[in-house]
């Protein structure tokens, strides 16, 4: 799969990630607003707005976030990255506000557009969100995301394998399939050790330990 953004996107993905702290969406909001104040590229500014909207959604400020997305002036159909990001963030807002069916349609649109444009990282994100919005198809969508990550030559996309295996592990554990869950948690740990952070690897090890404890209790 392609590792480049068609267009291309004027934003550096790594720099964008560094603006995020998902444990502190208000702080992330502040950073996005600060960068937007000095951004000169309209397309880059529009992409930043999608992330600002996401930070508001994480704070439960759904109407404000929707208004920001509605206010984007660039025709997203001419810019695949912006189109995908917009659908992803609208989908997250719908899912978080209790409308998973609407969210799934938006995530599906984002997935199709991202795959067509070779946007591996965003395609894996969309598959991951579909697994959340459609829990009855969680394994199907998670496997789809894992296939995207495995086929990508983009290291940041391959990093998705850790989160996806972890999510599938919890799905299987909740379904009572402890051996299957353990296999997924171990796969997550392996992925995090290769592509993730020490903190992510530590959380994966904790999940393994908890699953093994549950297995011993079930004997």
Secondary structure, DSSP 8 states (H G I E B T S, - for coil): ---S-TT--SS-HHHHHHT--TT-HHHHHHHHHHHHHH---HHHHHHHHHHHHHHHHTTT-HHHHHHHHHT--S-GGG-HHHHHHHHHHHHHHHHHTT-HHHHHHHHHHHHHHHHHHT-HHHHHHHHHHHHHH-GGGHHHHHHHHHHHHHH---HHHHTHHHHHHHHHHHHHHHTT-HHHHHHHHHHHHHHHHHHS-HHHHHHHHHHHHHHHHHHHHH-
